[in-house]
Amino acid sequence: MNSNSDDERDRIEAAAFRRLVAHLRHRSDVQNVDLMAVGGFCRNCLGDWLADAAAEAGVPLDKAAAREAVYGMPQAEWKARHQGEATPEQLAAMAASVAKNAH
């Protein structure tokens, strides 16, 4: 992608982001705690990163609205529909993975 202009790169990355969001919406069977355990990020993180990027660009977007953009519905509604109670094993795996995120 080094040969692409900044605008082309932005379009390509935006398309990849939209595809990731669509994939996460489709895979509601995958719990956030499991995403955190394996990848060190989840839907909430992605929404927070979206809000942070908007803030850096001077665009008003609070974290709740950004998370809704990722979930496709209010976070609380998604949680009620799709999220189960995390097991102690899931929480331990998540904690170990999140510890790797420290910069």
ABEGO torsion letter per residue (X at the ends): XAABBAAAAAAAAAAAAAAAAAAAAABAABBAAAAAAAAGBBAAAAAAAAAAAAAAAGBBBBAAAAAAAAAGBBAAAAAAAABBBBBAAAAAAAAAAAAAABX
